[in-house]
Amino acid sequence: MNGDGKSRHYIRLSQSGIPERTLLKLTKKADYALMAMKHLAECTSLGSRSAKDVSDEYGIPPEALAKILQRLAKAGLLQSQHGTNGGYTLARPAHTISAFDSVSRASSMIASLPVS
């Protein structure tokens, strides 16, 4: 944790043109995107899950999560279904979606920091 009581997560990546010595700082939105993708991957047998389901499970603000899920759907990682039994499901098998896909496709959720 840092001084403001919020935890920060850092990931070192060396694919897709990102220099190996670059550190990526995940934003809160990126954390939420990863939590949502993990939840949807674990609940595939239950069918569609609403933004409220995910929000309640992880204590994520519902309005923020709804926007993130819409971005992930627009990026092709999720399928959205409208109606009373609507919600979100993964657009393809979980084993074919990486954490990098989830974060990078929902753009502006990471910032690269040079490592000295």
Secondary structure by P-SEA (a helix, b strand, c coil): cccccbbbbbbbbccccccccbbbbbcaaaaaaaaaaaaaaaccccccccaaaaaaaccccaaaaaaaaaaaaaaccbbbbbcccbbbccccccccccaaaaaaaacccbbbbbcc
